[in-house]
């Protein structure tokens, strides 16, 4: 799922469904596009998880561009940021 200004409406719907299902860990898959609008959407989703009493965490692929942007924006200071376990060979996460 891309988390960019051009796909923000679709991404918002997807995140709302995850939050409504009780999910606390939001995963940004390897190769997923992330821009400032998408980072803001993830931050808002994490706040919504907190508001319903959950403990939010955002999980990224190691060394991915999305993680680099998240850190450049300083968002790892505000929300638990995790590195996803590497995918088994031949599988993408």
PyMOL Python script that loads the backbone (N, CA, C, O; Angstrom):
from pymol import cmd

cmd.read_pdbstr("""\
ATOM      1  N   UNK A   1       0.852  -1.180   0.000  1.00  0.00           N
ATOM      2  CA  UNK A   1       0.000   0.000   0.000  1.00  0.00           C
ATOM      3  C   UNK A   1       0.893   1.238   0.000  1.00  0.00           C
ATOM      4  O   UNK A   1       1.778   1.375   0.845  1.00  0.00           O
ATOM      5  N   UNK A   2       0.659   2.118  -0.935  1.00  0.00           N
ATOM      6  CA  UNK A   2       1.386   3.381  -0.981  1.00  0.00           C
ATOM      7  C   UNK A   2       0.777   4.349   0.028  1.00  0.00           C
ATOM      8  O   UNK A   2      -0.442   4.420   0.187  1.00  0.00           O
ATOM      9  N   UNK A   3       1.631   5.073   0.689  1.00  0.00           N
ATOM     10  CA  UNK A   3       1.203   6.104   1.641  1.00  0.00           C
ATOM     11  C   UNK A   3       1.702   7.445   1.107  1.00  0.00           C
ATOM     12  O   UNK A   3       2.636   8.044   1.639  1.00  0.00           O
ATOM     13  N   UNK A   4       1.049   7.891   0.043  1.00  0.00           N
ATOM     14  CA  UNK A   4       1.440   9.137  -0.609  1.00  0.00           C
ATOM     15  C   UNK A   4       0.206  10.001  -0.835  1.00  0.00           C
ATOM     16  O   UNK A   4      -0.925   9.526  -0.736  1.00  0.00           O
ATOM     17  N   UNK A   5       0.434  11.253  -1.135  1.00  0.00           N
ATOM     18  CA  UNK A   5      -0.667  12.195  -1.328  1.00  0.00           C
ATOM     19  C   UNK A   5      -1.632  11.689  -2.401  1.00  0.00           C
ATOM     20  O   UNK A   5      -2.842  11.887  -2.289  1.00  0.00           O
ATOM     21  N   UNK A   6      -1.106  11.039  -3.437  1.00  0.00           N
ATOM     22  CA  UNK A   6      -1.979  10.588  -4.528  1.00  0.00           C
ATOM     23  C   UNK A   6      -2.846   9.384  -4.151  1.00  0.00           C
ATOM     24  O   UNK A   6      -3.833   9.099  -4.827  1.00  0.00           O
ATOM     25  N   UNK A   7      -2.489   8.688  -3.092  1.00  0.00           N
ATOM     26  CA  UNK A   7      -3.273   7.513  -2.685  1.00  0.00           C
ATOM     27  C   UNK A   7      -3.776   7.633  -1.249  1.00  0.00           C
ATOM     28  O   UNK A   7      -4.117   6.631  -0.619  1.00  0.00           O
ATOM     29  N   UNK A   8      -3.820   8.853  -0.737  1.00  0.00           N
ATOM     30  CA  UNK A   8      -4.113   9.056   0.680  1.00  0.00           C
ATOM     31  C   UNK A   8      -5.511   8.581   1.069  1.00  0.00           C
ATOM     32  O   UNK A   8      -5.696   8.049   2.163  1.00  0.00           O
ATOM     33  N   UNK A   9      -6.488   8.762   0.198  1.00  0.00           N
ATOM     34  CA  UNK A   9      -7.858   8.356   0.530  1.00  0.00           C
ATOM     35  C   UNK A   9      -7.948   6.837   0.684  1.00  0.00           C
ATOM     36  O   UNK A   9      -8.550   6.342   1.637  1.00  0.00           O
ATOM     37  N   UNK A  10      -7.361   6.115  -0.234  1.00  0.00           N
ATOM     38  CA  UNK A  10      -7.351   4.650  -0.154  1.00  0.00           C
ATOM     39  C   UNK A  10      -6.575   4.179   1.083  1.00  0.00           C
ATOM     40  O   UNK A  10      -7.018   3.280   1.798  1.00  0.00           O
ATOM     41  N   UNK A  11      -5.424   4.792   1.324  1.00  0.00           N
ATOM     42  CA  UNK A  11      -4.607   4.419   2.484  1.00  0.00           C
ATOM     43  C   UNK A  11      -5.345   4.706   3.787  1.00  0.00           C
ATOM     44  O   UNK A  11      -5.275   3.915   4.727  1.00  0.00           O
ATOM     45  N   UNK A  12      -6.050   5.831   3.847  1.00  0.00           N
ATOM     46  CA  UNK A  12      -6.803   6.186   5.057  1.00  0.00           C
ATOM     47  C   UNK A  12      -7.876   5.142   5.342  1.00  0.00           C
ATOM     48  O   UNK A  12      -8.064   4.742   6.492  1.00  0.00           O
ATOM     49  N   UNK A  13      -8.572   4.704   4.315  1.00  0.00           N
ATOM     50  CA  UNK A  13      -9.592   3.679   4.495  1.00  0.00           C
ATOM     51  C   UNK A  13      -8.998   2.369   5.002  1.00  0.00           C
ATOM     52  O   UNK A  13      -9.571   1.708   5.869  1.00  0.00           O
ATOM     53  N   UNK A  14      -7.859   2.009   4.459  1.00  0.00           N
ATOM     54  CA  UNK A  14      -7.177   0.783   4.871  1.00  0.00           C
ATOM     55  C   UNK A  14      -6.752   0.874   6.338  1.00  0.00           C
ATOM     56  O   UNK A  14      -6.954  -0.068   7.105  1.00  0.00           O
ATOM     57  N   UNK A  15      -6.163   2.006   6.726  1.00  0.00           N
ATOM     58  CA  UNK A  15      -5.718   2.182   8.114  1.00  0.00           C
ATOM     59  C   UNK A  15      -6.898   2.221   9.083  1.00  0.00           C
ATOM     60  O   UNK A  15      -6.818   1.669  10.180  1.00  0.00           O
ATOM     61  N   UNK A  16      -7.990   2.868   8.684  1.00  0.00           N
ATOM     62  CA  UNK A  16      -9.188   2.899   9.545  1.00  0.00           C
ATOM     63  C   UNK A  16      -9.693   1.492   9.816  1.00  0.00           C
ATOM     64  O   UNK A  16     -10.083   1.173  10.940  1.00  0.00           O
ATOM     65  N   UNK A  17      -9.687   0.653   8.791  1.00  0.00           N
ATOM     66  CA  UNK A  17     -10.134  -0.732   8.962  1.00  0.00           C
ATOM     67  C   UNK A  17      -9.206  -1.490   9.912  1.00  0.00           C
ATOM     68  O   UNK A  17      -9.672  -2.271  10.742  1.00  0.00           O
ATOM     69  N   UNK A  18      -7.903  -1.264   9.793  1.00  0.00           N
ATOM     70  CA  UNK A  18      -6.950  -1.918  10.689  1.00  0.00           C
ATOM     71  C   UNK A  18      -7.186  -1.482  12.133  1.00  0.00           C
ATOM     72  O   UNK A  18      -7.188  -2.312  13.043  1.00  0.00           O
ATOM     73  N   UNK A  19      -7.381  -0.199  12.339  1.00  0.00           N
ATOM     74  CA  UNK A  19      -7.602   0.335  13.686  1.00  0.00           C
ATOM     75  C   UNK A  19      -8.901  -0.215  14.261  1.00  0.00           C
ATOM     76  O   UNK A  19      -8.946  -0.627  15.420  1.00  0.00           O
ATOM     77  N   UNK A  20      -9.958  -0.220  13.453  1.00  0.00           N
ATOM     78  CA  UNK A  20     -11.263  -0.717  13.908  1.00  0.00           C
ATOM     79  C   UNK A  20     -11.202  -2.193  14.292  1.00  0.00           C
ATOM     80  O   UNK A  20     -11.956  -2.644  15.154  1.00  0.00           O
ATOM     81  N   UNK A  21     -10.309  -2.943  13.657  1.00  0.00           N
ATOM     82  CA  UNK A  21     -10.188  -4.373  13.962  1.00  0.00           C
ATOM     83  C   UNK A  21      -9.357  -4.627  15.217  1.00  0.00           C
ATOM     84  O   UNK A  21      -9.187  -5.772  15.635  1.00  0.00           O
ATOM     85  N   UNK A  22      -8.839  -3.551  15.814  1.00  0.00           N
ATOM     86  CA  UNK A  22      -8.068  -3.695  17.046  1.00  0.00           C
ATOM     87  C   UNK A  22      -6.574  -3.824  16.845  1.00  0.00           C
ATOM     88  O   UNK A  22      -5.835  -4.071  17.798  1.00  0.00           O
ATOM     89  N   UNK A  23      -6.128  -3.661  15.628  1.00  0.00           N
ATOM     90  CA  UNK A  23      -4.701  -3.776  15.338  1.00  0.00           C
ATOM     91  C   UNK A  23      -3.946  -2.587  15.927  1.00  0.00           C
ATOM     92  O   UNK A  23      -4.362  -1.441  15.756  1.00  0.00           O
ATOM     93  N   UNK A  24      -2.836  -2.854  16.621  1.00  0.00           N
ATOM     94  CA  UNK A  24      -2.010  -1.793  17.203  1.00  0.00           C
ATOM     95  C   UNK A  24      -0.719  -1.556  16.431  1.00  0.00           C
ATOM     96  O   UNK A  24      -0.140  -0.473  16.517  1.00  0.00           O
ATOM     97  N   UNK A  25      -0.262  -2.548  15.682  1.00  0.00           N
ATOM     98  CA  UNK A  25       0.983  -2.427  14.926  1.00  0.00           C
ATOM     99  C   UNK A  25       0.636  -2.197  13.461  1.00  0.00           C
ATOM    100  O   UNK A  25      -0.027  -3.019  12.829  1.00  0.00           O
ATOM    101  N   UNK A  26       1.092  -1.073  12.937  1.00  0.00           N
ATOM    102  CA  UNK A  26       0.866  -0.734  11.531  1.00  0.00           C
ATOM    103  C   UNK A  26       2.168  -0.995  10.781  1.00  0.00           C
ATOM    104  O   UNK A  26       3.223  -0.496  11.173  1.00  0.00           O
ATOM    105  N   UNK A  27       2.096  -1.767   9.716  1.00  0.00           N
ATOM    106  CA  UNK A  27       3.293  -2.173   8.990  1.00  0.00           C
ATOM    107  C   UNK A  27       3.380  -1.460   7.651  1.00  0.00           C
ATOM    108  O   UNK A  27       2.425  -1.432   6.874  1.00  0.00           O
ATOM    109  N   UNK A  28       4.554  -0.883   7.401  1.00  0.00           N
ATOM    110  CA  UNK A  28       4.859  -0.283   6.103  1.00  0.00           C
ATOM    111  C   UNK A  28       5.772  -1.282   5.397  1.00  0.00           C
ATOM    112  O   UNK A  28       6.916  -1.485   5.805  1.00  0.00           O
ATOM    113  N   UNK A  29       5.269  -1.890   4.358  1.00  0.00           N
ATOM    114  CA  UNK A  29       6.002  -2.964   3.676  1.00  0.00           C
ATOM    115  C   UNK A  29       7.201  -2.434   2.892  1.00  0.00           C
ATOM    116  O   UNK A  29       7.241  -1.273   2.484  1.00  0.00           O
ATOM    117  N   UNK A  30       8.168  -3.314   2.695  1.00  0.00           N
ATOM    118  CA  UNK A  30       9.362  -2.973   1.911  1.00  0.00           C
ATOM    119  C   UNK A  30       8.926  -2.478   0.536  1.00  0.00           C
ATOM    120  O   UNK A  30       8.085  -3.091  -0.120  1.00  0.00           O
ATOM    121  N   UNK A  31       9.501  -1.379   0.119  1.00  0.00           N
ATOM    122  CA  UNK A  31       9.198  -0.823  -1.189  1.00  0.00           C
ATOM    123  C   UNK A  31       7.962   0.051  -1.237  1.00  0.00           C
ATOM    124  O   UNK A  31       7.677   0.651  -2.274  1.00  0.00           O
ATOM    125  N   UNK A  32       7.215   0.139  -0.133  1.00  0.00           N
ATOM    126  CA  UNK A  32       6.018   0.992  -0.115  1.00  0.00           C
ATOM    127  C   UNK A  32       6.446   2.453  -0.181  1.00  0.00           C
ATOM    128  O   UNK A  32       7.373   2.873   0.512  1.00  0.00           O
ATOM    129  N   UNK A  33       5.769   3.209  -1.010  1.00  0.00           N
ATOM    130  CA  UNK A  33       6.065   4.632  -1.130  1.00  0.00           C
ATOM    131  C   UNK A  33       5.498   5.369   0.077  1.00  0.00           C
ATOM    132  O   UNK A  33       4.373   5.108   0.503  1.00  0.00           O
ATOM    133  N   UNK A  34       6.283   6.288   0.620  1.00  0.00           N
ATOM    134  CA  UNK A  34       5.858   7.112   1.746  1.00  0.00           C
ATOM    135  C   UNK A  34       6.328   8.527   1.490  1.00  0.00           C
ATOM    136  O   UNK A  34       7.500   8.756   1.192  1.00  0.00           O
ATOM    137  N   UNK A  35       5.408   9.483   1.608  1.00  0.00           N
ATOM    138  CA  UNK A  35       5.787  10.888   1.548  1.00  0.00           C
ATOM    139  C   UNK A  35       5.302  11.554   2.830  1.00  0.00           C
ATOM    140  O   UNK A  35       4.789  10.884   3.726  1.00  0.00           O
ATOM    141  N   UNK A  36       5.465  12.872   2.920  1.00  0.00           N
ATOM    142  CA  UNK A  36       5.089  13.582   4.150  1.00  0.00           C
ATOM    143  C   UNK A  36       3.606  13.418   4.469  1.00  0.00           C
ATOM    144  O   UNK A  36       3.237  13.309   5.639  1.00  0.00           O
ATOM    145  N   UNK A  37       2.754  13.400   3.449  1.00  0.00           N
ATOM    146  CA  UNK A  37       1.316  13.209   3.688  1.00  0.00           C
ATOM    147  C   UNK A  37       1.052  11.823   4.268  1.00  0.00           C
ATOM    148  O   UNK A  37       0.239  11.677   5.182  1.00  0.00           O
ATOM    149  N   UNK A  38       1.725  10.819   3.750  1.00  0.00           N
ATOM    150  CA  UNK A  38       1.568   9.462   4.263  1.00  0.00           C
ATOM    151  C   UNK A  38       2.099   9.323   5.680  1.00  0.00           C
ATOM    152  O   UNK A  38       1.508   8.623   6.502  1.00  0.00           O
ATOM    153  N   UNK A  39       3.213   9.988   5.969  1.00  0.00           N
ATOM    154  CA  UNK A  39       3.763   9.961   7.326  1.00  0.00           C
ATOM    155  C   UNK A  39       2.790  10.615   8.300  1.00  0.00           C
ATOM    156  O   UNK A  39       2.604  10.136   9.419  1.00  0.00           O
ATOM    157  N   UNK A  40       2.174  11.705   7.871  1.00  0.00           N
ATOM    158  CA  UNK A  40       1.177  12.374   8.712  1.00  0.00           C
ATOM    159  C   UNK A  40      -0.025  11.455   8.944  1.00  0.00           C
ATOM    160  O   UNK A  40      -0.561  11.401  10.051  1.00  0.00           O
ATOM    161  N   UNK A  41      -0.441  10.743   7.915  1.00  0.00           N
ATOM    162  CA  UNK A  41      -1.552   9.803   8.053  1.00  0.00           C
ATOM    163  C   UNK A  41      -1.200   8.687   9.041  1.00  0.00           C
ATOM    164  O   UNK A  41      -2.023   8.323   9.881  1.00  0.00           O
ATOM    165  N   UNK A  42       0.018   8.141   8.947  1.00  0.00           N
ATOM    166  CA  UNK A  42       0.452   7.116   9.895  1.00  0.00           C
ATOM    167  C   UNK A  42       0.468   7.655  11.324  1.00  0.00           C
ATOM    168  O   UNK A  42       0.043   6.971  12.256  1.00  0.00           O
ATOM    169  N   UNK A  43       0.960   8.882  11.492  1.00  0.00           N
ATOM    170  CA  UNK A  43       0.987   9.497  12.823  1.00  0.00           C
ATOM    171  C   UNK A  43      -0.433   9.662  13.357  1.00  0.00           C
ATOM    172  O   UNK A  43      -0.686   9.400  14.533  1.00  0.00           O
ATOM    173  N   UNK A  44      -1.354  10.092  12.509  1.00  0.00           N
ATOM    174  CA  UNK A  44      -2.759  10.237  12.922  1.00  0.00           C
ATOM    175  C   UNK A  44      -3.358   8.886  13.299  1.00  0.00           C
ATOM    176  O   UNK A  44      -4.118   8.785  14.261  1.00  0.00           O
ATOM    177  N   UNK A  45      -3.014   7.854  12.539  1.00  0.00           N
ATOM    178  CA  UNK A  45      -3.505   6.510  12.848  1.00  0.00           C
ATOM    179  C   UNK A  45      -2.964   6.043  14.197  1.00  0.00           C
ATOM    180  O   UNK A  45      -3.690   5.433  14.982  1.00  0.00           O
ATOM    181  N   UNK A  46      -1.698   6.328  14.464  1.00  0.00           N
ATOM    182  CA  UNK A  46      -1.112   5.954  15.756  1.00  0.00           C
ATOM    183  C   UNK A  46      -1.816   6.680  16.897  1.00  0.00           C
ATOM    184  O   UNK A  46      -2.057   6.093  17.951  1.00  0.00           O
ATOM    185  N   UNK A  47      -2.143   7.947  16.693  1.00  0.00           N
ATOM    186  CA  UNK A  47      -2.879   8.698  17.718  1.00  0.00           C
ATOM    187  C   UNK A  47      -4.272   8.108  17.935  1.00  0.00           C
ATOM    188  O   UNK A  47      -4.759   8.069  19.064  1.00  0.00           O
ATOM    189  N   UNK A  48      -4.912   7.653  16.865  1.00  0.00           N
ATOM    190  CA  UNK A  48      -6.236   7.028  16.986  1.00  0.00           C
ATOM    191  C   UNK A  48      -6.149   5.721  17.775  1.00  0.00           C
ATOM    192  O   UNK A  48      -7.045   5.400  18.555  1.00  0.00           O
ATOM    193  N   UNK A  49      -5.076   4.976  17.571  1.00  0.00           N
ATOM    194  CA  UNK A  49      -4.870   3.742  18.335  1.00  0.00           C
ATOM    195  C   UNK A  49      -4.719   4.078  19.814  1.00  0.00           C
ATOM    196  O   UNK A  49      -5.296   3.406  20.669  1.00  0.00           O
ATOM    197  N   UNK A  50      -3.948   5.109  20.112  1.00  0.00           N
ATOM    198  CA  UNK A  50      -3.780   5.551  21.508  1.00  0.00           C
ATOM    199  C   UNK A  50      -5.104   5.987  22.107  1.00  0.00           C
ATOM    200  O   UNK A  50      -5.398   5.674  23.261  1.00  0.00           O
ATOM    201  N   UNK A  51      -5.905   6.705  21.334  1.00  0.00           N
ATOM    202  CA  UNK A  51      -7.188   7.221  21.826  1.00  0.00           C
ATOM    203  C   UNK A  51      -8.149   6.091  22.190  1.00  0.00           C
ATOM    204  O   UNK A  51      -8.984   6.257  23.080  1.00  0.00           O
ATOM    205  N   UNK A  52      -8.043   4.948  21.516  1.00  0.00           N
ATOM    206  CA  UNK A  52      -8.914   3.826  21.858  1.00  0.00           C
ATOM    207  C   UNK A  52      -8.285   2.921  22.913  1.00  0.00           C
ATOM    208  O   UNK A  52      -8.815   1.853  23.221  1.00  0.00           O
ATOM    209  N   UNK A  53      -7.141   3.358  23.470  1.00  0.00           N
ATOM    210  CA  UNK A  53      -6.512   2.622  24.565  1.00  0.00           C
ATOM    211  C   UNK A  53      -5.438   1.640  24.148  1.00  0.00           C
ATOM    212  O   UNK A  53      -4.930   0.880  24.973  1.00  0.00           O
ATOM    213  N   UNK A  54      -5.090   1.650  22.876  1.00  0.00           N
ATOM    214  CA  UNK A  54      -4.051   0.742  22.387  1.00  0.00           C
ATOM    215  C   UNK A  54      -2.663   1.336  22.547  1.00  0.00           C
ATOM    216  O   UNK A  54      -2.507   2.495  22.933  1.00  0.00           O
ATOM    217  N   UNK A  55      -1.672   0.535  22.247  1.00  0.00           N
ATOM    218  CA  UNK A  55      -0.275   0.966  22.264  1.00  0.00           C
ATOM    219  C   UNK A  55       0.238   0.879  20.832  1.00  0.00           C
ATOM    220  O   UNK A  55       0.605  -0.201  20.370  1.00  0.00           O
ATOM    221  N   UNK A  56       0.267   2.009  20.127  1.00  0.00           N
ATOM    222  CA  UNK A  56       0.620   1.965  18.708  1.00  0.00           C
ATOM    223  C   UNK A  56       2.106   1.722  18.465  1.00  0.00           C
ATOM    224  O   UNK A  56       2.961   2.121  19.256  1.00  0.00           O
ATOM    225  N   UNK A  57       2.384   1.063  17.360  1.00  0.00           N
ATOM    226  CA  UNK A  57       3.750   0.893  16.875  1.00  0.00           C
ATOM    227  C   UNK A  57       3.690   0.899  15.353  1.00  0.00           C
ATOM    228  O   UNK A  57       2.741   0.407  14.743  1.00  0.00           O
ATOM    229  N   UNK A  58       4.721   1.464  14.766  1.00  0.00           N
ATOM    230  CA  UNK A  58       4.834   1.482  13.312  1.00  0.00           C
ATOM    231  C   UNK A  58       6.030   0.607  12.963  1.00  0.00           C
ATOM    232  O   UNK A  58       7.123   0.793  13.497  1.00  0.00           O
ATOM    233  N   UNK A  59       5.817  -0.346  12.067  1.00  0.00           N
ATOM    234  CA  UNK A  59       6.855  -1.311  11.711  1.00  0.00           C
ATOM    235  C   UNK A  59       7.292  -1.074  10.267  1.00  0.00           C
ATOM    236  O   UNK A  59       6.468  -0.968   9.358  1.00  0.00           O
ATOM    237  N   UNK A  60       8.605  -0.995  10.079  1.00  0.00           N
ATOM    238  CA  UNK A  60       9.181  -0.720   8.763  1.00  0.00           C
ATOM    239  C   UNK A  60      10.178  -1.805   8.381  1.00  0.00           C
ATOM    240  O   UNK A  60      10.724  -2.495   9.242  1.00  0.00           O
ATOM    241  N   UNK A  61      10.406  -1.945   7.087  1.00  0.00           N
ATOM    242  CA  UNK A  61      11.486  -2.794   6.604  1.00  0.00           C
ATOM    243  C   UNK A  61      12.810  -2.105   6.938  1.00  0.00           C
ATOM    244  O   UNK A  61      12.920  -0.880   6.876  1.00  0.00           O
ATOM    245  N   UNK A  62      13.797  -2.900   7.287  1.00  0.00           N
ATOM    246  CA  UNK A  62      15.102  -2.362   7.650  1.00  0.00           C
ATOM    247  C   UNK A  62      15.722  -1.610   6.474  1.00  0.00           C
ATOM    248  O   UNK A  62      15.722  -2.094   5.342  1.00  0.00           O
ATOM    249  N   UNK A  63      16.248  -0.425   6.760  1.00  0.00           N
ATOM    250  CA  UNK A  63      16.957   0.411   5.783  1.00  0.00           C
ATOM    251  C   UNK A  63      16.114   0.860   4.600  1.00  0.00           C
ATOM    252  O   UNK A  63      16.667   1.305   3.594  1.00  0.00           O
ATOM    253  N   UNK A  64      14.799   0.758   4.688  1.00  0.00           N
ATOM    254  CA  UNK A  64      13.943   1.194   3.589  1.00  0.00           C
ATOM    255  C   UNK A  64      13.813   2.708   3.537  1.00  0.00           C
ATOM    256  O   UNK A  64      14.054   3.396   4.530  1.00  0.00           O
ATOM    257  N   UNK A  65      13.434   3.219   2.380  1.00  0.00           N
ATOM    258  CA  UNK A  65      13.259   4.661   2.215  1.00  0.00           C
ATOM    259  C   UNK A  65      12.166   5.207   3.124  1.00  0.00           C
ATOM    260  O   UNK A  65      12.276   6.330   3.616  1.00  0.00           O
ATOM    261  N   UNK A  66      11.109   4.422   3.353  1.00  0.00           N
ATOM    262  CA  UNK A  66      10.021   4.877   4.223  1.00  0.00           C
ATOM    263  C   UNK A  66      10.533   5.110   5.642  1.00  0.00           C
ATOM    264  O   UNK A  66      10.193   6.114   6.268  1.00  0.00           O
ATOM    265  N   UNK A  67      11.344   4.192   6.146  1.00  0.00           N
ATOM    266  CA  UNK A  67      11.915   4.344   7.489  1.00  0.00           C
ATOM    267  C   UNK A  67      12.816   5.570   7.551  1.00  0.00           C
ATOM    268  O   UNK A  67      12.794   6.314   8.532  1.00  0.00           O
ATOM    269  N   UNK A  68      13.599   5.776   6.512  1.00  0.00           N
ATOM    270  CA  UNK A  68      14.504   6.935   6.483  1.00  0.00           C
ATOM    271  C   UNK A  68      13.715   8.239   6.564  1.00  0.00           C
ATOM    272  O   UNK A  68      14.100   9.149   7.298  1.00  0.00           O
ATOM    273  N   UNK A  69      12.615   8.338   5.817  1.00  0.00           N
ATOM    274  CA  UNK A  69      11.793   9.550   5.869  1.00  0.00           C
ATOM    275  C   UNK A  69      11.163   9.704   7.249  1.00  0.00           C
ATOM    276  O   UNK A  69      11.174  10.799   7.812  1.00  0.00           O
ATOM    277  N   UNK A  70      10.618   8.629   7.799  1.00  0.00           N
ATOM    278  CA  UNK A  70       9.997   8.649   9.133  1.00  0.00           C
ATOM    279  C   UNK A  70      10.979   9.238  10.153  1.00  0.00           C
ATOM    280  O   UNK A  70      10.614  10.074  10.979  1.00  0.00           O
ATOM    281  N   UNK A  71      12.234   8.780  10.073  1.00  0.00           N
ATOM    282  CA  UNK A  71      13.258   9.271  11.005  1.00  0.00           C
ATOM    283  C   UNK A  71      13.639  10.720  10.711  1.00  0.00           C
ATOM    284  O   UNK A  71      13.832  11.508  11.637  1.00  0.00           O
ATOM    285  N   UNK A  72      13.749  11.076   9.437  1.00  0.00           N
ATOM    286  CA  UNK A  72      14.082  12.473   9.088  1.00  0.00           C
ATOM    287  C   UNK A  72      13.035  13.433   9.613  1.00  0.00           C
ATOM    288  O   UNK A  72      13.352  14.558   9.998  1.00  0.00           O
ATOM    289  N   UNK A  73      11.789  12.989   9.630  1.00  0.00           N
ATOM    290  CA  UNK A  73      10.705  13.827  10.151  1.00  0.00           C
ATOM    291  C   UNK A  73      10.651  13.812  11.680  1.00  0.00           C
ATOM    292  O   UNK A  73       9.868  14.547  12.283  1.00  0.00           O
ATOM    293  N   UNK A  74      11.474  12.985  12.299  1.00  0.00           N
ATOM    294  CA  UNK A  74      11.536  12.918  13.755  1.00  0.00           C
ATOM    295  C   UNK A  74      10.396  12.146  14.393  1.00  0.00           C
ATOM    296  O   UNK A  74      10.191  12.235  15.604  1.00  0.00           O
ATOM    297  N   UNK A  75       9.658  11.395  13.604  1.00  0.00           N
ATOM    298  CA  UNK A  75       8.475  10.719  14.130  1.00  0.00           C
ATOM    299  C   UNK A  75       8.808   9.508  14.996  1.00  0.00           C
ATOM    300  O   UNK A  75       7.972   9.058  15.779  1.00  0.00           O
ATOM    301  N   UNK A  76      10.034   8.974  14.861  1.00  0.00           N
ATOM    302  CA  UNK A  76      10.415   7.863  15.740  1.00  0.00           C
ATOM    303  C   UNK A  76      10.572   8.334  17.179  1.00  0.00           C
ATOM    304  O   UNK A  76      10.619   7.519  18.100  1.00  0.00           O
ATOM    305  N   UNK A  77      10.653   9.658  17.379  1.00  0.00           N
ATOM    306  CA  UNK A  77      10.715  10.237  18.725  1.00  0.00           C
ATOM    307  C   UNK A  77       9.339  10.214  19.391  1.00  0.00           C
ATOM    308  O   UNK A  77       9.241  10.229  20.618  1.00  0.00           O
ATOM    309  N   UNK A  78       8.287  10.177  18.590  1.00  0.00           N
ATOM    310  CA  UNK A  78       6.923  10.270  19.111  1.00  0.00           C
ATOM    311  C   UNK A  78       6.209   8.931  19.201  1.00  0.00           C
ATOM    312  O   UNK A  78       5.337   8.744  20.051  1.00  0.00           O
ATOM    313  N   UNK A  79       6.573   8.002  18.332  1.00  0.00           N
ATOM    314  CA  UNK A  79       5.863   6.731  18.249  1.00  0.00           C
ATOM    315  C   UNK A  79       6.859   5.579  18.256  1.00  0.00           C
ATOM    316  O   UNK A  79       7.965   5.694  17.727  1.00  0.00           O
ATOM    317  N   UNK A  80       6.450   4.467  18.863  1.00  0.00           N
ATOM    318  CA  UNK A  80       7.311   3.290  18.836  1.00  0.00           C
ATOM    319  C   UNK A  80       7.523   2.892  17.381  1.00  0.00           C
ATOM    320  O   UNK A  80       6.570   2.704  16.624  1.00  0.00           O
ATOM    321  N   UNK A  81       8.773   2.769  17.013  1.00  0.00           N
ATOM    322  CA  UNK A  81       9.140   2.425  15.646  1.00  0.00           C
ATOM    323  C   UNK A  81       9.896   1.107  15.682  1.00  0.00           C
ATOM    324  O   UNK A  81      10.904   0.980  16.377  1.00  0.00           O
ATOM    325  N   UNK A  82       9.414   0.142  14.943  1.00  0.00           N
ATOM    326  CA  UNK A  82      10.014  -1.196  14.930  1.00  0.00           C
ATOM    327  C   UNK A  82      10.574  -1.521  13.556  1.00  0.00           C
ATOM    328  O   UNK A  82      10.131  -0.997  12.534  1.00  0.00           O
ATOM    329  N   UNK A  83      11.558  -2.397  13.569  1.00  0.00           N
ATOM    330  CA  UNK A  83      12.095  -2.933  12.326  1.00  0.00           C
ATOM    331  C   UNK A  83      11.508  -4.334  12.161  1.00  0.00           C
ATOM    332  O   UNK A  83      11.609  -5.169  13.060  1.00  0.00           O
ATOM    333  N   UNK A  84      10.900  -4.578  11.014  1.00  0.00           N
ATOM    334  CA  UNK A  84      10.281  -5.880  10.741  1.00  0.00           C
ATOM    335  C   UNK A  84      11.349  -6.957  10.639  1.00  0.00           C
ATOM    336  O   UNK A  84      12.462  -6.702  10.180  1.00  0.00           O
ATOM    337  N   UNK A  85      11.001  -8.153  11.069  1.00  0.00           N
ATOM    338  CA  UNK A  85      11.891  -9.291  10.862  1.00  0.00           C
ATOM    339  C   UNK A  85      12.075  -9.463   9.365  1.00  0.00           C
ATOM    340  O   UNK A  85      11.140  -9.249   8.593  1.00  0.00           O
ATOM    341  N   UNK A  86      13.273  -9.847   8.951  1.00  0.00           N
ATOM    342  CA  UNK A  86      13.471 -10.064   7.509  1.00  0.00           C
ATOM    343  C   UNK A  86      12.513 -11.134   6.995  1.00  0.00           C
ATOM    344  O   UNK A  86      12.218 -12.113   7.681  1.00  0.00           O
ATOM    345  N   UNK A  87      12.041 -10.926   5.784  1.00  0.00           N
ATOM    346  CA  UNK A  87      11.142 -11.905   5.161  1.00  0.00           C
ATOM    347  C   UNK A  87      11.947 -13.145   4.783  1.00  0.00           C
ATOM    348  O   UNK A  87      13.124 -13.044   4.437  1.00  0.00           O
ATOM    349  N   UNK A  88      11.318 -14.301   4.847  1.00  0.00           N
ATOM    350  CA  UNK A  88      12.005 -15.510   4.369  1.00  0.00           C
ATOM    351  C   UNK A  88      12.407 -15.336   2.906  1.00  0.00           C
ATOM    352  O   UNK A  88      11.768 -14.587   2.166  1.00  0.00           O
ATOM    353  N   UNK A  89      13.444 -16.015   2.504  1.00  0.00           N
ATOM    354  CA  UNK A  89      13.941 -15.885   1.137  1.00  0.00           C
ATOM    355  C   UNK A  89      12.824 -16.132   0.132  1.00  0.00           C
ATOM    356  O   UNK A  89      12.075 -17.103   0.240  1.00  0.00           O
ATOM    357  N   UNK A  90      12.726 -15.241  -0.844  1.00  0.00           N
ATOM    358  CA  UNK A  90      11.707 -15.359  -1.877  1.00  0.00           C
ATOM    359  C   UNK A  90      10.388 -14.706  -1.526  1.00  0.00           C
ATOM    360  O   UNK A  90       9.467 -14.686  -2.342  1.00  0.00           O
ATOM    361  N   UNK A  91      10.285 -14.168  -0.313  1.00  0.00           N
ATOM    362  CA  UNK A  91       9.057 -13.523   0.153  1.00  0.00           C
ATOM    363  C   UNK A  91       9.350 -12.053   0.412  1.00  0.00           C
ATOM    364  O   UNK A  91      10.459 -11.702   0.816  1.00  0.00           O
ATOM    365  N   UNK A  92       8.373 -11.199   0.186  1.00  0.00           N
ATOM    366  CA  UNK A  92       8.560  -9.771   0.428  1.00  0.00           C
ATOM    367  C   UNK A  92       7.708  -9.329   1.599  1.00  0.00           C
ATOM    368  O   UNK A  92       6.565  -9.761   1.742  1.00  0.00           O
ATOM    369  N   UNK A  93       8.272  -8.452   2.453  1.00  0.00           N
ATOM    370  CA  UNK A  93       7.513  -7.881   3.579  1.00  0.00           C
ATOM    371  C   UNK A  93       7.423  -6.407   3.452  1.00  0.00           C
ATOM    372  O   UNK A  93       6.823  -5.750   4.303  1.00  0.00           O
TER     373      UNK A  93
END
""", "prot")
cmd.dss("prot")
cmd.show_as("cartoon", "prot")
cmd.util.cbc("prot")
cmd.orient("prot")
